[in-house]
């Protein structure tokens, strides 16, 4: 009887531990261009939005900052998830490139704020809600990744930092552009050391 009680308690302890490990299983960083649709679908919505924002900025990385214009940062998540359902082994970057608004006009009814990420001033940035600040800085992180074939971390994004806190501390001058304030340090993951 005592043995049964001990086994029963052990089983009761294992179940919550399994739940905790799944909840804590969110990655601290991912290579956004190598993530499959199935992996992407398993992440929480806020992480999905951050990855989507990074990839939208990454798509713009060769566009001169004066020509970026306004973009619907983080918009199109539902369309990406719908496109991924049919092909779970497909790379999510391909789906984002195909269906999420980036350089194109946003579909009517999108819930994201459209803004010019390379031109937004610190004053305007600081008026955005926390989520939109986070997505804006994550978009700029993707935008900052200029093509470099020797950079193995070219498309790796850190998901464990609070980018909006970092940007708020860099925004000492309210009239300064956010991009100018953070462009040298916005990158969330360092390039690998040179050989």
Secondary structure, 3 states (H helix, E strand, C coil): CHHHHHHHHHHHHHHHHHHHHHHCCCCCEEECCCCEHHHHHHCCHHHHHHHHHHHHHHHCCCCCHHHCCCEECCCCHHHHHHHHHHCCCCEHHHHHHHHCCCCCCCCCCCCCCEECCCCCEHHHHHHCCHHHHHHHHHHHHHHCCCCCCCCCCCCEEECCCCHHHHHHHHCCCCCCEHHHHHCCCCCCCCCCCCC
